[in-house]
Amino acid sequence: MSAYADFPTSDRCLVLGAGGFIGTNLCLALRARGVPVTGFGRSARPAVLDDIDWVRGSLDATPWDRRLERLVGGHAHVFDLIGAGLPNSSNDNPAQIVADAVPAKVRLLEACRVAGVRRYLFASSGGTVYGVTGTQPVAEDTPTEPISAYGIGKLVVEKYLSLYRHLYGLESRTLRIANAYGPFQESRNGQGLVAALLRRLLADQPVEIWGDGRIVRDYIHIDDVVDAMLACLVHEGPGRVFNVGSGTGRSVAEVIADAARVTGRSPRLIRREPRGADVPVNILDSSRLMREAQWAPRTSWEAGLASTAEWIARSG
């Protein structure tokens, strides 16, 4: 166990979006360390989390306006993993992203302020907030020019976190996460190239790709993402916004070739038109997190891809 994960186990944590890919893995890691956890999600509690406290609901549902303080009350730390929409469909209705994301998040921050939450950890998007940049890899001080409403929505929440720290002293850490992959990523909504690709290859189904396969992304294993969250939970340095990535870019074509090698299956490709919200290249510079929190990615691409394929094969 890394030193930065040695935080007080008496501090109860609230994980918003606990039933999702990142949330499930985070809850499992917290539970394994003996940390009391409350999970909050739209759906019923996943079977793998059957021994943690669970609250079912949606932050944008009207009744939650009156229940947010009770939800966050008694929790020292809040992990906010709830996103608004999907990056590739957010430009279909840009106004809806703001309408869905901002009011609910501000109500949540206000409830955290009133309840005396000590630290708020927000899962932002390292793949969308920067947009098209002139240099790679991108550091946290790179100008943010998102080309999707999803990325803009993430940045708006980041700015409100800064405001609440300035006005009320609410401590927060923002993690701009690269393309995470690993166990419990279902990829049912079209998100998560690695999981979707492996699942289709193992099922002998054709693989859809958008564009010519040259789009480059930074892929990071979920175990390293969770480690980064735990590091930020106890971080006391000057940074408040952190990239979380491997620092290595891989094209879609390279990912397909590697997945085919791991599974021993030959892909049948269906090519679609490029999507307007796809940034051509996105690789993250995570040196700030490495320097301030002694974090570093530990899972190699080869090992992570193989273990993800094994989990998908087992889970069906």
C-alpha positions in Angstrom: 0.0 0.0 0.0 1.3 3.5 -0.9 2.0 5.9 1.9 -0.5 8.4 0.6 -3.3 5.9 1.0 -2.7 5.7 4.7 -5.5 8.1 5.7 -7.7 8.0 8.8 -10.1 5.1 8.4 -12.7 6.8 10.7 -13.5 9.4 8.1 -16.7 8.5 6.4 -16.7 9.0 2.6 -19.7 9.7 0.3 -19.2 8.5 -3.3 -21.6 10.0 -5.8 -22.0 7.9 -8.9 -20.9 4.9 -6.9 -22.6 2.4 -9.2 -20.6 3.4 -12.2 -17.2 2.2 -13.5 -15.0 4.5 -11.5 -17.3 4.6 -8.5 -17.5 0.8 -8.1 -13.7 0.5 -8.1 -13.3 3.4 -5.7 -15.8 2.0 -3.3 -14.1 -1.4 -3.4 -10.7 0.3 -2.7 -12.1 2.3 0.2 -13.8 -0.7 1.7 -10.7 -2.8 1.4 -8.9 -0.1 3.5 -11.6 -0.2 6.2 -13.0 3.2 5.3 -16.8 3.6 6.0 -18.5 4.4 2.7 -21.9 5.6 1.6 -22.6 5.0 -2.1 -25.1 7.1 -4.0 -26.4 6.2 -7.5 -29.4 6.2 -9.8 -29.7 2.4 -9.9 -29.9 -0.3 -7.2 -26.7 -1.2 -5.3 -24.4 -3.5 -7.4 -24.0 -6.9 -5.9 -20.3 -6.4 -5.5 -21.0 -3.5 -3.1 -23.7 -5.3 -1.1 -21.9 -4.6 2.2 -21.7 -0.8 2.0 -24.5 1.7 2.8 -26.4 2.8 -0.2 -28.7 5.7 -1.2 -30.6 5.5 -4.4 -31.5 8.7 -6.2 -30.7 11.4 -8.7 -29.2 14.8 -7.9 -31.3 16.5 -10.5 -34.6 15.1 -9.1 -36.7 17.9 -7.4 -37.1 16.2 -4.0 -33.3 16.1 -3.6 -33.3 19.9 -3.2 -34.6 19.3 0.3 -32.5 16.2 1.1 -29.0 17.1 0.0 -27.9 18.3 3.5 -29.1 15.0 5.0 -27.3 13.0 2.2 -23.9 14.7 2.7 -24.3 15.2 6.5 -21.9 13.1 8.6 -19.4 12.6 5.7 -15.9 14.0 6.0 -15.2 13.7 2.3 -17.3 13.7 -0.9 -16.2 12.1 -4.2 -18.3 13.5 -7.1 -18.1 11.1 -10.0 -21.4 12.2 -11.6 -21.2 13.5 -15.1 -23.8 15.3 -17.2 -24.4 13.6 -20.5 -21.8 12.0 -22.8 -19.0 13.9 -24.6 -19.9 12.7 -28.1 -23.6 13.5 -27.9 -23.4 16.7 -25.7 -23.2 19.0 -28.8 -26.6 17.8 -29.9 -28.1 20.0 -27.2 -25.4 22.2 -25.6 -27.9 24.1 -23.5 -29.1 20.9 -21.8 -25.7 20.2 -20.4 -25.6 23.5 -18.5 -29.3 23.0 -17.5 -28.6 19.6 -16.1 -25.1 20.0 -14.6 -24.8 23.4 -13.1 -27.9 23.9 -10.8 -27.5 20.4 -9.3 -23.8 20.8 -8.6 -24.2 24.2 -7.0 -27.0 22.9 -4.8 -24.6 20.0 -3.8 -21.8 22.4 -3.0 -24.0 24.5 -0.9 -25.1 21.4 1.0 -21.5 20.4 1.5 -20.7 23.9 2.9 -23.6 23.8 5.3 -22.8 20.2 6.4 -19.2 21.0 7.1 -17.7 18.6 4.5 -13.9 18.8 4.8 -12.9 17.9 1.3 -14.7 17.6 -2.1 -13.0 15.6 -4.8 -14.3 16.1 -8.4 -13.8 13.9 -11.4 -13.3 16.2 -14.3 -12.3 15.2 -17.8 -8.7 15.4 -19.0 -9.8 14.4 -22.4 -12.3 17.2 -23.1 -11.5 20.3 -21.1 -8.4 21.3 -23.0 -9.7 20.9 -26.6 -7.3 21.1 -29.5 -3.9 22.2 -28.2 -0.7 23.1 -30.0 1.5 21.0 -27.8 1.4 17.5 -26.2 1.4 16.4 -23.5 -0.9 19.0 -22.0 -0.3 20.3 -18.4 -2.8 21.8 -16.1 -1.9 25.4 -17.0 -2.6 24.8 -20.7 -5.5 27.1 -21.9 -8.8 25.3 -21.9 -10.7 25.5 -25.1 -13.2 22.6 -25.1 -14.9 21.6 -28.4 -17.8 19.8 -26.6 -20.5 21.1 -24.3 -19.5 18.2 -22.0 -16.1 19.7 -21.5 -17.5 23.1 -20.9 -19.8 21.6 -18.2 -16.9 20.1 -16.4 -15.0 23.4 -16.4 -18.0 25.3 -15.0 -18.1 22.9 -12.0 -14.3 23.5 -11.6 -14.9 27.2 -11.4 -17.6 26.8 -8.8 -15.2 24.7 -6.7 -12.7 27.6 -6.9 -15.4 30.1 -5.9 -16.6 28.0 -2.9 -13.0 27.7 -1.7 -12.6 31.5 -2.0 -15.9 32.3 -0.3 -16.3 29.6 2.3 -13.0 27.7 2.5 -14.4 24.5 1.1 -11.4 22.4 0.3 -11.5 20.5 -3.0 -9.3 18.7 -5.5 -10.1 18.3 -9.2 -8.9 15.3 -11.1 -8.8 15.7 -14.9 -8.8 12.1 -15.7 -7.6 10.6 -19.0 -9.3 7.6 -20.8 -9.7 5.2 -17.9 -10.2 1.4 -18.5 -10.3 -1.7 -16.5 -12.7 -4.0 -14.6 -16.4 -3.0 -14.2 -16.4 -0.8 -17.3 -19.5 -2.0 -19.1 -19.3 0.4 -22.1 -23.0 0.0 -22.6 -23.4 3.7 -23.6 -20.7 3.8 -26.2 -18.1 5.1 -23.7 -14.8 3.3 -23.1 -13.0 2.2 -26.3 -10.9 -0.5 -24.5 -13.9 -2.2 -22.8 -16.1 -1.9 -25.9 -13.4 -3.2 -28.2 -12.5 -6.2 -26.0 -16.1 -7.1 -25.4 -16.8 -7.1 -29.1 -13.7 -9.1 -30.0 -14.4 -11.7 -27.4 -18.0 -12.0 -28.7 -16.8 -12.2 -32.4 -18.8 -9.0 -33.1 -17.7 -6.3 -35.5 -16.0 -3.2 -34.1 -17.1 0.3 -34.9 -14.6 3.1 -35.2 -15.1 6.7 -36.0 -12.7 8.2 -38.5 -9.5 6.6 -39.8 -8.1 5.3 -36.5 -5.5 8.0 -36.0 -7.1 9.7 -33.0 -4.7 9.5 -30.1 -5.7 9.2 -26.5 -4.0 8.6 -23.1 -5.2 5.4 -21.6 -4.8 4.8 -17.8 -5.8 1.8 -15.8 -8.6 2.2 -13.2 -6.3 1.1 -10.3 -4.1 4.1 -11.0 -7.1 6.4 -11.2 -8.3 5.2 -7.8 -4.7 5.6 -6.4 -4.8 9.2 -7.6 -8.1 9.8 -5.8 -6.7 8.4 -2.6 -3.6 10.5 -3.0 -5.7 13.7 -3.5 -7.8 12.8 -0.4 -4.8 13.4 1.8 -2.8 15.8 -0.4 -1.7 19.0 1.4 0.3 20.7 -1.4 -0.5 23.9 -3.3 -2.2 22.3 -6.3 -5.9 22.0 -6.6 -6.3 20.7 -10.2 -4.5 17.6 -11.3 -4.1 15.7 -14.5 -4.4 11.9 -14.1 -2.9 10.1 -17.1 -0.2 7.7 -18.2 1.6 10.3 -20.3 1.7 8.0 -23.3 -0.5 8.4 -26.4 -2.0 5.5 -28.4 -4.0 5.7 -31.6 -7.3 3.9 -32.0 -5.5 1.7 -34.6 -2.8 0.8 -32.1 -5.4 0.0 -29.4 -7.2 -2.3 -31.9 -4.0 -4.1 -32.8 -3.0 -4.6 -29.2 -6.5 -5.8 -28.2 -6.5 -8.3 -31.1 -3.2 -9.6 -30.0 -4.4 -10.0 -26.3 -7.6 -11.8 -27.3 -6.2 -13.7 -30.3 -9.2 -12.5 -32.4 -9.1 -10.7 -35.8 -11.2 -7.6 -35.7 -13.9 -6.9 -38.3 -14.0 -3.1 -38.6 -17.0 -0.9 -39.4 -15.8 2.6 -40.2 -18.1 5.6 -39.4 -17.7 9.3 -40.1 -15.5 11.2 -37.7 -17.3 12.8 -34.8 -17.0 16.6 -34.3 -16.4 16.4 -30.6 -13.3 14.2 -30.9 -10.0 16.0 -30.2 -7.4 14.6 -32.6 -4.7 14.1 -29.9 -4.9 14.2 -26.2 -2.1 13.1 -23.9 -1.8 14.3 -20.3 1.2 15.6 -18.4 0.6 14.3 -14.8 3.9 15.5 -13.3 2.2 17.9 -10.9 0.4 15.0 -9.2 3.6 12.9 -9.2 5.5 15.8 -7.7 3.0 16.9 -5.0 1.4 13.6 -4.0 4.0 11.0 -4.8 1.6 9.3 -7.2 2.7 7.4 -10.3 0.9 5.0 -12.6 1.8 1.4 -11.7 -0.1 -0.6 -14.2 1.6 -1.2 -17.6 -0.5 -1.0 -20.7 0.2 -4.7 -21.5 -0.8 -5.9 -18.1 -3.8 -3.7 -17.8 -5.1 -4.7 -21.2 -4.7 -8.4 -20.4 -6.3 -8.2 -17.0 -9.3 -6.2 -18.5 -9.8 -8.9 -21.2 -9.7 -11.6 -18.5 -12.3 -9.8 -16.4 -14.6 -9.3 -19.4 -14.3 -12.9 -20.4 -15.2 -14.0 -16.8 -18.1 -11.5 -16.4 -19.7 -12.2 -19.8 
